[in-house]
Amino acid sequence: MTARLNRQILAGLLFVSIGAAFLIGSFDLSYGTWSKIGPGAFPALIAVLLIVMGIIVGLSARKSGEDEAPLRLYSSNLPVIIGAIVVFGLVIRGGGLLPAVFCCCLVSSFASRPLRPVKSAIYGLALGAACSLAFVKGLGMPVSIIGPWFGF
C-alpha cells in the first residue's frame, strides 16, 4: 500500500512550513517576560499555533483509497486577489482602515463562486470594524479609521 499526498496533507505541510519559517524568524527578537511581553512573543505564539494546526490538519487527512480530483491552481482568481491587495494599498491612506478593509473584501469576493455581494459587504464591514478595534484602538497604530477622503 503506497502513501499518497492528498489536499489535507499538503495543506498541513504548508501550514507547518510557514509556521516554522515565522518561528525561526522570531528567534532574533526578544520574547520579554509574562508581565512585559516583547516583540518576538506574539509572532512566536502565532507560529506555534500554525504549526499545531498544520499537524492536526495533516493527521486528519482522509485515509480512503478512492481517487481524488487532481490538484489544480485556479490561476484565473489570482489577478482578483492581487487586485484586492492593490486596492487595499490605494485606499488605506486616503480612505482609512475601515474603508480599505471593506473594499479589499468586496474585490476579493469576485474570486468566489457564487458571488454574494451583500454577504461580502457585511463581512467587509465586520472585518473592517474588528481590524479598526484591534489595530488602531488596541495596538495604537498611527492609521485613521476613516480617512480624509470622507472629511474626518
C-alpha positions in Angstrom: 0.0 0.0 0.0 1.5 3.3 -1.1 1.0 6.6 0.8 -0.4 9.3 -1.4 -0.3 13.0 -0.7 -3.8 14.5 -0.7 -5.0 18.0 -0.3 -5.2 17.9 3.5 -1.7 16.5 3.9 -0.4 19.2 1.5 -2.3 21.9 3.4 -0.9 20.6 6.7 2.7 20.6 5.3 2.2 24.2 4.1 0.9 25.4 7.5 3.8 23.7 9.3 6.4 25.1 6.9 5.1 28.7 7.1 4.8 28.4 10.9 8.4 27.1 11.1 9.7 29.9 9.0 8.0 32.5 11.2 9.1 30.8 14.3 12.7 30.8 13.1 12.3 34.5 12.2 11.1 35.3 15.7 14.3 34.0 17.3 16.1 37.3 16.6 13.5 39.2 18.6 13.2 39.5 22.4 10.4 37.5 24.0 10.3 39.5 27.1 8.5 38.3 30.3 5.0 37.4 31.1 4.4 40.8 32.6 6.0 42.7 29.8 5.7 40.8 26.5 8.5 41.5 24.0 8.2 42.0 20.2 9.0 38.3 19.5 6.4 36.7 21.7 3.3 37.2 19.6 4.9 36.1 16.3 6.3 33.0 18.0 2.9 32.2 19.6 1.1 32.5 16.3 3.8 30.4 14.6 3.5 27.6 17.1 -0.3 27.7 16.8 0.1 27.5 13.0 2.4 24.5 13.3 0.0 22.8 15.7 -2.9 23.5 13.3 -0.8 22.1 10.4 -0.1 18.9 12.3 -3.8 18.5 13.1 -4.9 19.1 9.5 -2.2 16.7 8.2 -3.1 13.9 10.6 -6.8 14.2 10.0 -6.3 13.5 6.3 -8.7 11.0 4.8 -7.1 7.6 4.6 -9.5 6.3 2.0 -8.2 4.6 -1.2 -10.6 6.4 -3.5 -9.1 8.7 -6.1 -9.4 12.4 -5.6 -9.7 15.1 -8.3 -6.2 16.3 -9.3 -4.8 19.3 -7.6 -5.3 22.4 -9.7 -4.3 26.0 -9.3 -7.1 28.3 -10.3 -5.0 31.0 -11.9 -8.0 32.9 -13.1 -8.6 34.0 -9.5 -5.0 35.2 -8.9 -5.4 38.6 -10.5 -8.5 39.3 -8.5 -6.7 38.5 -5.2 -3.7 40.6 -6.2 -6.1 43.4 -7.2 -7.7 43.2 -3.8 -4.3 43.8 -2.1 -3.6 46.7 -4.5 -7.0 48.3 -3.7 -6.3 48.0 0.0 -2.9 49.8 -0.5 -4.5 52.5 -2.6 -7.4 53.2 -0.2 -5.7 52.9 3.2 -4.1 56.3 3.2 -6.9 58.5 2.0 -9.9 56.4 3.0 -8.8 54.9 6.3 -8.6 51.4 7.6 -12.3 50.6 7.7 -13.0 51.5 4.0 -9.7 49.9 2.9 -10.6 46.5 4.5 -14.2 46.9 3.2 -13.0 47.5 -0.4 -10.5 44.7 -0.1 -13.2 42.2 1.0 -15.5 43.3 -1.8 -12.9 43.0 -4.5 -11.6 39.6 -3.2 -15.2 38.3 -3.2 -15.1 38.3 -7.0 -12.8 35.3 -6.7 -15.5 33.1 -5.2 -18.4 31.4 -6.8 -21.3 32.1 -6.4 -20.8 35.8 -6.0 -22.7 37.2 -2.9 -22.1 40.9 -2.8 -24.4 41.6 0.2 -22.8 38.9 2.3 -19.4 40.2 1.2 -20.3 43.7 2.2 -21.4 42.6 5.6 -18.2 40.6 6.1 -16.2 43.6 4.9 -17.8 45.9 7.4 -17.5 43.5 10.3 -13.8 42.7 9.4 -13.1 46.4 9.0 -14.6 47.2 12.4 -12.6 44.3 14.0 -9.4 45.4 12.4 -10.0 49.0 13.5 -10.6 48.0 17.1 -7.6 45.7 17.1 -5.0 47.7 15.3 -6.0 51.4 15.8 -7.6 51.3 19.3 -5.9 48.2 20.7 -2.4 48.5 19.4 -2.4 52.2 18.8 -1.3 52.1 15.1 -1.0 55.5 13.5 -3.6 55.0 10.9 -7.1 56.6 10.7 -10.2 54.5 10.9 -12.0 56.9 8.5 -9.6 58.9 6.4 -9.5 62.5 4.9 -11.5 61.4 1.8 -14.6 61.4 3.9 -13.9 64.7 5.7 -12.7 63.3 9.0 
